[in-house]
Amino acid sequence: MMPDVYSSADDCRKGGAVIRFLAELRRRNVFRAGTLYAAVAWLVVQVATQVFPFFAIPDWVVRLIVIAALIGFPVVLAVAWYYEFTPEGLKLESEVPRAASITRQTGKRLDHAIIAVLCVIVVLLLANTVVRNRDSGAIQDKSVAVLPLLNENGDAGDQYFSDGLSEDLISMLGRVPELKVIGRNSSFRFRGDLSDSRGIGAKLGVANLLEGTVRRQGERVRIVASLVSAADSRVIWSQTYDRELKDIFDVQSDIAQSVASSMRATLLGKTIASTDEPPGGNLAAYNAYLQGNFYRARSTEADDRTAIAHYEEAIRIDPRYASAHAALSYTWTMLAGAFLDGPAMQQAYARARTASDTALSLDPDLADAHIARGVFLDWAEFDWRGAEAAFRRGLQLAPNDGNAMSFLADLLATRGRPDQAVEWKRRALEKDPLHATWYEALASYYSALGQLDDAQRAIEKAITLQPNAASFHETLTVIAIRRGDAATALRVAQQGPPGSWRDVAVALARQIGGDPAAADAALQDVVARYGDGNAYQIAEIYAVRKQPEPMFAWLERAWSNRDPGISYLLYDPFLLAFRDDPRFAAFCRKVGLPPPSPRKGADAGA
């Protein structure tokens, strides 16, 4: 028993020594000094990680701060043990008589400092939580951008294939109601740029990125697809497919379903299949269709004609190919409206009508067929009621289709509902947030509503995304004219690229510049050079000049020429200044638009 008694006494002596040591640590404020240092160091590191990136300070500087903070911790503890703060400054603890020690007062000061720093930390944590909650609302977990699959063949002639597969995946994922899927225009801006997934995710407003590669060799295709977290580049799902080319549709379906499932989207047991697959699964027809899509995306007259040839080849191979007929209709309409006039334009529109009829008869439930029909009715026939119905049907079949949302927005503005147009265009921009021309349209809607600051921000965003777009500077000119700023109007008009858009913008700006001779010369120059194709814009110039007689004459000419500018009539602030003129209401009824309500109150005298 004796060894146990001695052991217990020894333990007591050791315990007493530990208690005395801890008491001395507290008396010398070592715990307080360590706590204050740790809190301040944590605060410094957090500020550095949040602020330094904005000033392009390298990451190694933050790492250096963390290392210095860790090294400094034991140093602070040692200083607190060996030294004491006195009214005369820092002294060795051994040199301070116990009766003269002020460690109790120093401890209280340290307590106050600790409380202050902890309050700052709590505020920062709460602010960070609020920001995270706000961002999580802005960026949905179930959101993805399909970046263009990289063509590993190295042959530029095969890029249409990798681009086509990427577009098909966008379309397929877009049919999953729970998912937010970014459109082609925005996601394809990041072709080959995977260096900053966080930045790409922030710009596109998505939590996930689908990336990958395609290599086609003979009758085989190898696809590597990966779903990564935009926040940290973490791979959520990845798969390599090495299949025969004839299995390409199964591969696409598997990728789409795997991606959707990885984001916990509800599929309700449904298979996500490609709507662009030919009914007979003919790869030659699909290949021609993808080539058509590739050239159509370039939006030039020559490329539109090349796209048409490829769509016609796809239809020749498989006449039942509804997607090819719909794409053919859409491209004929775009070619006619953007590049043709006279008999050539009417012939192109006739072919668009035929292709549209065929697409709808082959597949009445194909969203693209209804969207193409809406574009045709809008551009070719000015059947705006029918176009709206077609776009809404397209959205019923494809609720996440940003293009359909954008077309519907334009149509609503045409029919005199710019407030509703703003809502739909903003919804479209959620799907395709870097689509420059959509921001321009949004600026026009805001301008019609008198929200000039919002209009200014929207058009400046458009110009930032696409600086050389000809029409953007005219829209900016219109906003400056509405503000009554003649100098700015002329300056921004002259900044546009050479061509009819700039000349019309300059002519508009000259009308409020206080120089009648310059205003007349600019108008006559536009009439002489562009009178055959820009009748609507000339009517606008006369509206700014407050000359209704020639304005209405040029509007009639625009209608006779089927000038697409007519679609702007009910949200054009210059022409709406004449809404109280009976001729304006009569013209609206003539072209199938609802006459606007008369101006009231202060607006009537504007």
Residue pairs with C-beta under 8 A, 6 or more apart in sequence:
25 31
25 81
27 103
28 80
28 81
28 84
28 93
28 103
29 80
29 103
29 106
29 107
29 110
30 77
30 80
30 81
32 80
32 107
32 110
32 111
32 114
33 76
33 77
33 79
33 80
33 110
34 73
34 76
34 77
34 80
35 114
36 110
36 113
36 114
36 117
37 72
37 73
37 76
38 73
39 114
39 117
39 118
39 121
40 117
41 69
41 72
41 73
42 121
43 117
43 120
43 121
43 124
44 65
44 69
45 62
45 65
45 66
45 69
46 124
48 61
48 62
48 65
49 62
52 61
52 62
81 93
82 92
82 93
83 90
83 91
83 92
83 93
84 90
84 91
84 92
84 93
84 96
84 101
84 102
84 103
84 106
85 102
85 106
86 96
86 100
86 102
87 102
138 205
139 201
139 202
139 205
139 206
139 207
140 180
140 206
140 207
141 207
141 263
141 264
142 178
142 179
142 180
142 207
142 263
142 264
142 265
143 179
143 180
143 181
143 182
143 205
143 206
143 207
143 208
144 173
144 179
144 180
144 181
144 182
144 206
144 207
144 208
144 209
144 210
144 227
144 259
144 263
145 181
145 182
145 186
145 187
145 190
145 200
145 201
145 204
145 206
145 208
145 209
145 210
146 166
146 169
146 170
146 173
146 181
146 182
146 187
146 210
147 166
147 187
147 188
147 190
147 191
147 194
147 200
147 209
147 210
147 211
148 162
148 163
148 166
148 187
148 188
148 190
148 191
148 192
149 162
149 163
149 165
149 166
149 211
149 212
149 213
149 214
149 223
149 225
150 162
150 191
150 192
150 212
150 213
150 214
151 158
151 159
151 161
151 162
151 213
151 214
152 213
152 214
152 215
152 222
153 214
153 215
153 216
153 217
158 216
159 294
160 290
160 291
160 293
160 294
160 295
161 214
161 216
161 287
161 290
162 214
163 188
163 290
163 293
163 294
163 297
164 289
164 290
164 291
164 293
164 294
165 214
165 223
165 248
165 252
165 290
166 184
166 187
166 188
167 184
167 293
168 252
168 274
168 276
169 210
169 252
169 255
169 256
169 259
170 181
170 182
170 183
170 184
170 187
171 274
171 275
171 276
172 252
172 253
172 256
172 272
172 273
172 274
172 275
173 179
173 181
173 210
173 256
173 259
173 260
173 272
174 181
174 398
174 400
174 401
174 431
175 272
175 275
175 398
175 400
176 256
176 260
176 265
176 267
176 272
176 400
177 399
177 400
178 265
178 266
179 260
179 263
179 265
179 400
180 205
180 206
180 400
180 430
180 431
181 400
181 431
182 204
182 205
182 206
182 431
182 432
182 433
183 402
183 403
183 431
183 432
183 435
184 297
184 432
185 432
185 434
185 435
186 204
186 432
186 433
186 434
186 435
187 204
189 434
190 200
193 200
194 200
194 209
194 211
197 209
197 228
197 229
197 230
197 231
197 232
197 233
198 230
198 231
198 232
198 233
200 209
200 230
201 207
201 208
201 209
201 230
201 231
202 230
203 433
203 434
204 433
204 434
205 430
205 433
206 230
207 229
207 230
207 231
208 227
208 228
208 229
208 230
208 236
208 263
209 227
209 228
209 230
210 225
210 226
210 227
210 255
210 259
211 225
211 226
211 228
212 223
212 224
212 225
212 226
213 223
213 224
214 221
214 222
214 223
215 221
215 222
215 223
216 222
216 245
219 244
219 245
219 246
220 242
220 243
220 244
220 245
221 241
221 243
221 244
221 245
221 248
221 251
222 240
222 241
222 242
222 243
223 240
223 241
223 243
223 251
223 255
224 238
224 239
224 240
224 241
225 238
225 239
225 241
225 255
225 259
226 235
226 237
226 238
226 239
227 235
227 236
227 237
227 238
227 258
227 259
227 262
227 263
228 234
228 235
228 236
229 236
236 262
237 258
237 259
237 262
239 254
239 255
239 258
241 251
241 254
241 255
243 250
243 251
245 283
246 281
246 283
248 283
248 286
249 273
249 274
249 277
249 281
252 274
253 271
253 272
253 273
253 274
256 272
257 267
257 271
257 272
260 267
260 272
261 267
275 323
275 366
275 367
275 368
276 286
276 289
276 323
277 286
278 285
278 286
278 289
278 314
278 317
278 318
278 320
278 321
278 323
278 324
279 318
279 320
279 321
279 322
280 318
280 320
282 317
282 318
284 317
285 314
285 315
285 317
285 318
285 321
285 324
286 314
288 310
288 311
288 313
288 314
288 317
288 324
289 310
289 311
289 314
289 321
289 323
289 324
289 327
291 307
291 310
292 307
292 308
292 309
292 310
292 311
292 314
292 324
292 327
292 328
292 331
293 307
293 327
294 307
295 303
295 304
295 306
295 307
295 310
296 303
296 304
296 307
296 327
296 330
296 331
296 334
299 334
299 338
301 335
301 338
301 339
304 331
304 334
304 335
304 338
304 339
305 335
307 327
307 331
308 328
308 331
308 332
308 335
311 324
311 325
311 327
311 328
311 331
312 328
314 321
314 324
315 321
315 324
315 325
315 328
318 324
320 362
321 362
322 358
322 359
322 362
322 363
322 366
322 369
323 359
323 366
323 368
325 355
325 356
325 358
325 359
325 362
325 369
326 355
326 356
326 359
326 366
326 368
326 369
326 371
326 372
327 368
327 372
328 351
328 352
328 355
329 352
329 353
329 354
329 355
329 356
329 359
329 369
329 372
329 373
329 376
330 352
330 368
330 371
330 372
330 375
330 376
332 348
332 349
332 351
332 352
332 355
333 348
333 349
333 352
333 372
333 375
333 376
333 379
333 380
334 375
335 348
336 344
336 345
336 346
336 348
336 349
336 352
336 379
336 380
337 345
337 379
337 380
337 564
340 348
341 532
341 533
341 561
345 562
349 376
349 379
349 380
349 381
352 372
352 376
352 380
353 376
353 380
355 372
356 369
356 372
356 373
356 376
359 366
359 368
359 369
359 372
359 373
360 366
360 369
360 370
360 373
362 369
363 369
365 397
366 397
367 394
367 395
367 397
367 398
367 401
367 404
368 394
368 398
370 390
370 391
370 393
370 394
370 397
371 390
371 391
371 394
371 401
371 403
371 404
371 407
373 390
374 386
374 387
374 388
374 389
374 390
374 391
374 394
374 404
374 407
374 411
375 387
375 407
377 383
377 384
377 386
377 387
377 390
378 384
378 387
378 407
378 410
378 411
378 414
378 567
379 564
382 562
382 566
382 567
382 591
382 592
383 592
384 411
384 414
384 415
384 567
384 592
384 593
385 415
385 592
387 407
387 411
388 408
388 411
388 412
388 415
391 404
391 407
391 408
391 411
392 408
394 401
394 404
395 401
395 404
395 405
395 408
398 404
400 431
401 431
402 428
402 429
402 430
402 431
402 432
402 435
403 428
405 424
405 425
405 427
405 428
405 431
406 424
406 425
406 428
406 432
406 435
406 438
406 441
408 424
409 420
409 421
409 422
409 423
409 424
409 425
409 428
409 441
409 445
410 421
410 425
410 441
410 567
412 418
412 420
412 421
412 424
413 421
413 441
413 444
413 445
413 448
413 568
413 570
413 571
414 567
414 568
414 569
414 570
414 571
414 593
415 570
415 593
415 594
416 570
416 571
416 593
416 594
416 596
418 445
418 446
418 448
418 449
418 571
419 445
419 449
421 441
421 445
421 571
422 442
422 445
422 446
422 449
425 438
425 441
425 442
425 445
426 442
428 435
428 438
429 435
429 438
429 439
429 442
432 438
434 465
435 465
436 461
436 462
436 463
436 465
436 466
436 469
436 472
437 462
437 466
437 469
439 458
439 459
439 461
439 462
439 465
440 458
440 459
440 462
440 469
440 471
440 472
440 475
442 458
443 455
443 456
443 458
443 459
443 462
443 475
443 479
444 455
444 475
444 478
444 568
444 571
445 571
446 452
446 454
446 455
446 458
447 455
447 475
447 478
447 479
447 482
447 573
448 571
448 572
448 573
448 576
452 479
452 482
452 483
455 479
456 476
456 479
459 472
459 475
459 476
459 479
460 476
462 469
462 472
462 475
463 469
463 472
463 473
463 476
466 472
468 497
470 496
470 497
470 499
470 500
470 501
470 502
471 501
472 496
473 492
473 493
473 495
473 496
473 497
473 501
473 502
473 505
474 493
474 496
474 501
474 502
474 504
474 505
474 508
476 492
477 489
477 492
477 493
477 505
477 508
477 509
478 508
478 573
478 574
480 486
480 488
480 489
480 492
480 509
481 489
481 508
481 509
481 511
481 512
481 544
482 573
484 512
486 509
486 512
486 513
486 514
489 508
489 509
489 512
489 513
490 506
490 509
490 510
490 513
492 505
493 502
493 505
493 506
493 508
493 509
494 502
494 506
496 502
496 505
500 526
500 529
500 530
500 533
500 534
500 537
503 522
503 525
503 526
503 529
503 530
504 526
504 530
504 534
504 537
504 540
504 541
506 522
507 519
507 522
507 523
507 525
507 526
507 541
508 540
508 541
508 544
510 518
510 519
510 521
510 522
510 523
511 519
511 522
511 523
511 541
511 544
511 545
512 544
513 519
519 545
523 538
523 541
523 542
523 545
526 534
526 537
526 538
526 541
527 538
530 537
530 538
531 538
532 561
533 561
533 563
534 563
534 565
535 554
535 555
535 557
535 558
535 561
535 563
535 565
536 554
536 555
536 558
536 563
536 564
536 565
536 566
536 568
537 565
538 554
539 550
539 551
539 552
539 554
539 555
539 558
539 575
540 572
540 574
540 575
542 548
542 550
542 551
542 554
543 551
543 572
543 574
543 575
543 577
543 578
544 574
546 577
548 578
548 581
548 583
551 575
551 578
552 581
552 583
552 584
552 587
555 566
555 569
555 575
555 587
556 587
557 563
558 565
558 566
559 566
559 587
559 590
559 591
566 591
568 575
569 575
569 587
569 588
569 591
569 593
570 576
570 588
570 593
570 594
570 596
575 584
576 596
577 606
578 584
579 585
579 595
579 596
579 597
579 598
579 599
580 598
580 599
580 604
584 595
584 596
585 595
585 596
588 594
588 595
588 596
589 595
598 604
599 606
